């Protein structure tokens, strides 16, 4: 934070505010707002390298211009004891003009490696990145604990975007909107200037996400969108137009289905797949399209940006290069990729076949 910017209140004051504000929050959820408190957030982040690195788009109504490729906090950035790879990757992403970084309180397991590694870079370069994290907790108190730890690990006093993680069922929606549910934490945290914008994420089914979006004016949504989408429980037909109508920032994820859509992907041994939750759909062969087609397909949809987790700096640099070269696909080209993805569509959308309670 710059010296001439007002300081955030101490954590203890924030906690007092949260306890006092719980009842008021429940009453105001329908309005989507709380009375403003007298603290100010710094200006939106700005990475001077972004404009020359890749095209930018509006992140919905937030006022932020985001590069069309953004860094996901999974893959190498969530692996344990991987600081020597993860931290330089975050540094390199900022150097290359990436100006949006996505992570979560559950990336990297209980140690939360993803937030830890990103936080090492944020100590010095917080003003260069729009920083997004998430809560998987469904209660107000659990979510506030997650947020306080996220801020500590990320070496910051605020998030630019805080999101409900993995809204997959109507039960999830009802739980977070219930009394003392996670939505109370989101609204309170925004009022207290611990977070700037609010969002939700999902990859399982479109209907619960649509229900949540109709209940509350979220600023952004992070959703799974790839060339196989139209084959199984698609998000493109109804959910995406609804998010556009609401003028939300739309962040595309799973654009390669964790690699399973790519012709260069080699399936792990079947037994190894079965031991992972990803093994809900056993893949016996590679995908059918290349990385360029995968990225260009999703970027040709009305999204603000796509997030991709990288295994190496080389992958990161290649993704930035593809983003710089992006030109929108025609409807005919997109339809051809949808057809080409059909043979591997289940494995590319494995996350839609996981049975949810």
N, C-alpha and C positions, 0 to 999 in steps of 0.2 A: 504494500500500500504506500502511496506517496505521502510525504510528510505533511503536506497541506490539506490532506483529506481528513475528515472527522473520523475519530476512532470508533470502532464498534464497542458496544457495551460489554462488560465482562461476562463470562459464561454464567456466573451465579445470577446476575441480573436477568439474563435470558431465561434461565430456568424459572425464576420467580414469575416472569411474564407468562411463561407457558402454563404454569399452574393456575394463574389468575385468569388466563384467557380461554381456558377450555370450554366453559359454558357459552361464552360469547361466540366462540368459533362455530359451535354446533348451530347456533341460531343464524349465523351469517353465511353458512356454506352455500345456501341456495343463491345468494347474491354473488358469491365468488370473491368477496373482499372483506377486509378488516379495516378499521380506522388506521391511518398511517401513523407510524411512530416517528420520532424526530431524528432518526438516524438516516444517513445517506449512503448509498452504495457508490463505489467509484464508477467512472464512465465505463462503457462497454469495452471489452478487450480490443486491441488493435495490433495486428502483426504486419509490419511494413513490407514483408516479403510476399504476402498473399496475392495482391493484385497482379503481380508479374508472374506468378507461379501457375495459376489456373483460373478458370472462370469462377465467378462468385454469384450467389443468389440470395434473395431475401430469406431469412429464417422466419417465415410467417410474418406476423405483425410485431415482432420483437424489436425491429429497428436494426438488427444485426445483419451484416453481409458475410455469409459463410462461404468458404471455399467448397467446391463440389466434392472434393475428397477429404474425409476427416479420419482421424486416427481412433480405432477401436482399442479398448483397454484389455482385450483378451489375447489369445495366442501367447507370444513370447513375453508380453507385458504382464501376464498373470501367473507365469511359472515361478515356483518357489526357488529361492536362492539363485535368481537369474539377473541380478543387478547389473552385471557387466555387459549384458546385452540390452536389457530393458531400458535402463536410464539413457544410454547414448541414443537409442531409437527415438525416445521422446524428444530429446534435444535436436536430433536430426530432422524430425518432423517439423518442428518449429522453424528451424533454419530453412527448410524447403518451402515454407509458406503455409503449412497446415495451421488453421486457426480455430479448430474445434477438436476437443479431446473428450472421449466418452469413457466412463468407467462405471463401477458399481460396488456397493458394499459387499457383494458376494463374489467378486472376481478375485481368484487366488485363494479361495477357501477362508477358513477362520483367521488366517494371518493377513488377509486382504492385501496380498502382494501388489496387485494392480494399483491401488490407491497409494501404497507406500512408494512404489517406484515413481509414479507420476508426481507425487508430492515432493520428491527430491528435486525435480526440475522446477516445480511451481515456486519453491523457495526463492528462486532468482528470476523466474520468467512468467509470473502469474498474469501480468498485464497483456501477454501476447496470445493467450488462449481462452476461448469460450469453454468453460469447464462444466461438464455434466456428470452427475452421479445419480444413484438410485437407492430406493429402499425396497427390500423384498418383504419387510415386515408389514403386517396388515393392521396393526393397532397404532394409535397415536403415540403412546409412550415408547413402544418398541421402535417406531420410526424416528422419534426424536433422539433416542440413544444412537441409532445408526447414523443420523446426521451429525451429531456432535463428534463421533469418532471419524466420520468422513472428513470433516473440516480439519481435524487434528492431523490425520494421516496425509491429507492433501496440502498441508501447510498454507491454509488460506482461512479467511474469516467469512467467506461466502462462496456459494456455488452460483454459477450463472443459470443452471437448469437442474432442478431436482425432480426426479421422476418416480412414479409407481412402477415397480419392476414386475414384468411378466403378468399382465392382466390377461388371464386365459379363459376364465369361466364367469358365468353370472354370479356364482358364489363369491368369487374374488371381488367383483364390483360391489355386491351387497355388503361384504365385510369391510371394505375400505370406506364406504359411505355411511356405515352405521355409527351410532354414538360411540365416541372414543376410538373411532377408526382412523386409519392413516391419513385420510383427507383432512382431518382436523390438524394434524401435524404439518401438512403441506401448506395450508392456508396460514397457520400461525407463523411458520418459519418465514414465509414471504413477508408477512406484516412486520416481523422483527428484523428484516433485512439480512437474514441468514442465507436466503436464496433469492434470486432475481426473478426467475420464471418457473412455471410448473408444467409438468408433462406426465405422460404415461407411455408404457412400452408393452409390446406383445407380439407373439408369433404363432399362437396356437389356433385361435378362431377369430373371425372378424366381429361377430355379433356382440360379445361382451365389451370390446373396445368401443364399438359404436354406441352402446348403451351408456358407457361412462362419459364419452364425449358429449352426449346429449344432456347429461346431468350437470356438467361443470365446464366453464370456459377455459380449458387447458390452453397453454401457449404452444405446446409442441407435442408431437408423438413420434416415437421410434418404433418402426414396424418392419417385419420381414417382407421383403419384396424382391423376387428374382424371376427369371424367365420361365420357371416352372409354375409360378403362382396360380395361373388360371386352371391348372389341372386338378387341384385339390384344395377345397375350402379357401378360395381366393380372397385376397385383400383388395385387389385392384378394382373389382366391379362396383362395390358399394362403400367400403371403408375409406378408400383413398379419395373418392369424390366428396365424402362427408368432411374429411379433414381439410380438403381444399376449400369447401364452402365455408368452413369455420375460420379460414385464413390462419391455420396452424402452421408452425414450422414442421416440416415432414422430413424425418431422417430415415433413410433406407438402410436396413441391415440384412444379414444373411444373403447377400447378393450372389454368393457362390454356394450357399448351403453348406458352409464349413468345408468347402472344396469339392463336395460331392457332385456338383454340377459341371466340374471342369474335366475336360478330356485328358488333362495331365495328372489327374488324381489317381493314386493307387490305393485301393481299399485295404485297410488293415486285415489281418487274419480274422476269420469269422469268430473264433472264440474270444478274441480281443474285443471285437465289436459287441458281442453279447454281454461282456462285463461292463459296458458303458451304457448310460441311458440313451445315447445316440443309436444304440443297437436295436431300438424299437423297429427299425427298418434295416434289415441286413443288406448291405451293398455287395454285390458280387463282381462289379466291374466299374470302370471309370465313368465319368460323365460324358457329355457330348458337345460342349461348347468351350471356347477359350475365354481367358480372363478379360480380354478387350471387349468381346461380345457381352459377357456377363455384366461388366461395369456400364457399358454404353446402353444396354437394355434398361437397367434401373434408372440411370440418369436421364433417359428419354421420357420417363414418367414425370409427373409434376411433383418432384421431390426437391427439397432444399439442398441436401447433401447425402452422401452415403458414407457409412463408417465401415472400416475394414480393419480387422486385427492382422498383424503381420508377424511372420516368424523371423524375419531378418531385415536389416537395413536395406539390403538389395531389393526385397519385395516392396518395402516402403517407397523407395525411389522409383520403382517401376510403376506403382500405383499413382504417384504424383505425375509421372510422365504421361500416363494414359489420361488422367484428368485434364492435363494441359492440352492434349490432342483431341479431346472430346468434341464430337459433332453429333447432333441429335439424329437418331435413326428414323426412317420413314415408317409409316404404319405397316407397309408390306414387309420391311426388314424385321420389324418387331414380331409380326405374325409368323414369319419364317423361323425366328429363334424360339418362339413358343412351341411350334411344331417339332423343332429339332430337340427341344428339351423333354419332350413327352416320354421317351424310353427310360429316362433316368429321373422322372419327376418325383416319384415317391422318395427316393433316397435324397434328392435335393431339398425335399420338404419334410424330412424325417420328423422334425419338431412338431408337425401338425398331427402326428399319429400317436403321440404319447398320450396315454389315457390320463385324463385329469378328473379329480374328484368333483 
